[in-house]
Amino acid sequence: MAPTTENLLPFSKMHGIGNDFVVIDCRDRALPLTAAQIARLGDRHVGVGFDQLLTIEPSRDPDCAWRYGIYNRDGSEAGQCGNGVRCVAAWLHRAGALADGLTRLQSPSGAVAVEILADGRVRVDMGVPQFAPAAIPLRETQAATTYKRTLGATEIAFGAVSMGNPHAVIEVADVIGAPVADWGPALETHADFPDRANVGFAQVLSPQAIRLRVWERGVGETQACGSGACAAVVALARRGRVGADVEVQLPGGRLQISWAGPGQPVWMTGPAAFVFEGNYHL
């Protein structure tokens, strides 16, 4: 039987420096997918494939133009996605639904401001980073710039921060040889991160540049992670390892991250790209 419009789900495939997404317009209807269906859609062999699924919805906050939802490839929900919000902004701009200048959008973890620049890149106010253990969340009695845990037989040191989602940041001498596939899932699922964690592996090149690989919770290693880039710069800056403006070099491309210091928002600038449009058979 040929598919009908009722059992076809239109979507846009997009990416932000290799971090790829399926974007679904939910401005007029709720997302018609269960967590299991999202996971199947995200499977790169039997579905479309993505790192996260993004929904564009009416805002529940009168101060925001639109809301977006974020679902990981395993069907779980996420609180923030830096590369994803740039794709949401680009999608809304193409649809004629995004005003010029700074526009507030409602994310699952709160409002963010976005702006389409003249060169097509998207600038995003990612919010003020949170370091209190309860805000990350991390099971610790007080905030510190560095925490230590034992993974297997190895003690590791990491910074921890919430960018609307929990991040652990490990500084390494060389990201190419970093044990991402071992330490990433071990720290992601560590009992002291009750909501799991994204795990970044950062190599400092200079006060103005770092290399970064990120193991994302519910996904695995990705080509890029926008909130992870913000978290890495913030965690390193707190220890005096980088300055206020840092180029973050990820496997999929580069982001510019700016942070003026405690109590100030993190600004992220980078590209967003359309790949193709399609329909998924429900």
C-alpha positions in Angstrom: 0.0 0.0 0.0 1.3 3.4 -0.9 2.0 5.8 2.0 -0.5 8.5 2.7 0.1 12.0 4.0 -1.3 10.8 7.4 1.6 8.2 7.8 4.4 10.4 6.4 6.4 12.5 8.8 8.3 15.4 7.0 11.7 16.2 8.3 14.9 18.2 7.5 18.3 16.7 7.8 20.8 19.2 9.1 24.2 19.4 10.7 26.4 21.8 12.7 30.1 21.0 11.9 29.3 17.3 11.6 26.9 17.0 14.6 23.8 15.8 12.7 20.1 16.2 13.3 16.7 15.4 12.1 14.5 18.5 12.5 10.8 18.1 12.7 8.2 20.9 12.5 5.9 20.5 15.5 4.4 24.0 15.3 1.0 22.7 14.5 1.0 19.2 16.0 2.8 17.3 18.8 5.7 15.0 17.9 4.0 11.7 16.8 6.8 9.4 18.0 7.5 7.3 21.1 11.0 7.0 22.5 11.4 3.6 20.8 10.3 5.1 17.4 12.8 8.0 17.9 15.6 5.4 18.5 14.6 3.5 15.4 14.5 6.8 13.3 18.0 7.6 14.7 19.4 4.2 13.7 21.8 4.8 10.7 21.0 1.4 9.3 17.2 1.1 9.5 16.3 4.7 10.0 17.5 8.2 8.8 20.3 8.5 11.4 21.2 11.4 13.6 22.9 12.4 16.8 19.9 14.2 18.1 16.3 14.8 16.9 15.1 18.4 17.2 11.5 19.5 17.4 10.3 23.1 16.7 7.2 23.9 18.7 5.1 26.9 19.9 6.8 28.6 22.8 5.4 28.1 26.3 7.3 31.3 27.4 5.7 34.5 26.3 9.2 36.1 26.1 10.4 33.6 23.5 9.4 33.3 19.8 9.6 29.5 19.6 10.5 26.4 21.7 12.7 23.5 20.6 12.9 20.0 22.0 15.9 17.7 22.0 16.0 13.9 21.9 19.1 11.8 21.9 19.6 8.9 19.5 18.5 6.4 22.2 15.2 8.3 22.6 16.1 10.0 25.8 15.5 13.7 26.2 18.3 16.3 26.5 18.4 19.7 28.1 20.6 21.6 25.7 22.4 21.2 22.4 24.6 24.0 21.1 25.0 22.8 17.5 21.3 21.9 17.5 20.1 25.4 18.5 22.1 26.9 15.6 20.3 24.5 13.3 17.0 25.4 14.8 17.8 29.1 14.2 18.8 28.5 10.6 15.6 26.4 10.0 13.4 29.1 11.4 15.3 31.8 9.4 14.7 29.8 6.2 11.0 29.4 7.1 10.7 33.2 7.6 9.9 32.7 11.2 12.9 34.3 12.8 13.2 38.1 13.2 16.4 40.0 12.5 18.7 40.7 15.4 18.8 38.7 18.7 15.7 36.5 19.1 14.9 34.5 22.2 14.1 30.8 21.9 12.9 28.5 24.6 15.1 25.4 25.2 14.2 22.5 27.5 16.6 24.1 30.1 15.6 27.8 29.6 15.7 30.7 27.2 18.6 31.3 24.8 19.2 34.2 22.4 20.2 33.6 18.7 21.3 35.8 15.9 21.9 35.1 12.2 25.1 36.9 11.2 25.8 38.4 7.8 28.1 35.5 6.8 25.3 33.0 7.6 26.8 31.7 10.8 24.7 31.7 14.0 25.6 33.4 17.2 24.1 32.0 20.4 23.9 33.1 24.0 24.3 29.7 25.7 23.5 31.1 29.1 25.5 31.4 32.4 27.4 28.3 33.3 26.5 26.7 36.6 29.2 25.2 38.8 27.3 24.2 42.0 27.3 20.4 42.2 23.5 20.3 42.7 23.0 22.3 39.5 25.2 20.0 37.3 24.2 17.5 39.0 27.2 15.9 40.5 27.4 14.2 43.9 29.9 16.5 45.7 29.7 18.5 48.9 31.1 21.7 47.4 32.1 23.3 44.1 35.7 22.9 42.9 37.6 23.6 39.7 38.8 19.9 39.6 37.3 16.7 40.9 38.8 13.2 40.9 37.4 9.8 40.4 38.8 6.3 39.8 37.8 4.6 36.6 39.0 1.0 36.7 42.6 1.3 37.9 43.1 4.9 36.8 42.4 8.0 38.8 41.3 10.9 36.5 40.8 14.6 37.2 38.1 16.6 35.5 36.2 19.9 35.7 32.4 19.8 35.9 29.8 22.4 34.7 26.2 22.6 33.6 25.5 24.3 30.3 21.8 23.4 30.6 23.1 19.8 30.5 25.9 18.1 32.6 29.5 18.1 31.4 32.7 16.6 32.6 35.9 18.0 31.0 39.2 16.1 31.1 42.4 17.9 29.9 44.7 15.6 27.9 48.1 16.0 26.3 46.8 14.8 22.9 43.2 14.3 21.9 44.1 11.8 19.1 45.3 9.2 21.6 42.8 10.1 24.4 40.8 7.0 25.7 37.5 8.5 24.7 35.8 5.1 24.1 36.9 3.8 27.5 36.7 6.8 29.9 33.7 8.4 28.0 31.1 5.8 28.8 32.6 5.1 32.2 32.3 8.7 33.4 29.0 9.3 31.5 27.3 6.5 33.6 29.3 7.1 36.8 27.0 6.9 39.9 28.1 10.4 41.0 26.5 11.8 37.8 22.8 10.9 38.6 21.6 12.3 35.2 24.7 10.9 33.4 27.2 13.3 31.8 28.7 14.5 28.5 32.4 13.9 28.7 34.9 16.2 26.9 38.6 15.5 26.2 40.4 18.8 25.7 43.9 19.6 24.5 45.2 23.1 25.0 47.1 24.5 22.0 47.4 28.0 23.3 45.3 30.5 25.4 43.3 31.1 22.3 42.8 27.6 20.9 42.0 24.0 22.0 41.3 20.7 20.4 38.3 18.8 21.7 36.6 15.4 21.4 33.2 14.7 23.1 31.5 11.6 24.3 27.8 12.6 24.4 25.4 10.9 26.8 22.9 8.7 25.1 24.8 9.0 21.8 28.5 8.2 22.0 31.3 10.2 20.4 30.1 12.8 17.9 31.8 15.0 15.3 31.0 18.1 17.4 29.2 19.2 20.5 28.4 22.9 20.9 27.5 22.8 24.6 30.6 20.6 25.1 32.8 23.3 23.5 31.3 25.9 25.8 31.9 23.6 28.8 35.5 22.9 27.9 36.4 26.6 27.5 34.7 27.5 30.8 36.3 24.6 32.7 39.7 25.4 31.3 39.3 29.2 31.8 38.5 28.6 35.5 42.0 27.1 35.9 43.7 29.8 33.9 44.4 27.5 31.0 42.7 29.6 28.3 41.5 33.2 27.8 38.2 34.8 27.1 38.0 34.1 23.4 38.8 30.6 22.2 38.7 28.7 19.0 37.5 25.2 19.6 38.7 22.7 17.0 36.4 19.6 16.9 36.6 16.6 14.5 33.8 18.1 12.4 34.9 21.8 12.3 35.5 24.9 14.4 33.5 27.0 16.9 34.3 30.3 18.4 33.5 30.5 22.2 33.6 33.6 24.3 33.2 33.9 28.0 33.9 37.0 30.1 34.0 35.1 33.4 31.8 34.0 36.4 28.2 35.2 36.2 28.5 36.0 32.5 26.9 34.1 29.6 28.9 32.0 27.2 28.6 33.0 23.5 29.0 30.4 20.8 29.4 31.2 17.1 29.4 28.7 14.3 27.7 27.4 11.1 24.5 25.4 10.5 23.9 23.5 7.2 20.9 21.9 5.5 21.6 18.4 4.0 18.3 17.2 2.6 14.5 17.1 3.1 12.6 13.9 3.4 9.5 12.0 4.7 9.7 9.2 7.2 7.1 6.4 7.0 5.4 6.1 10.4 
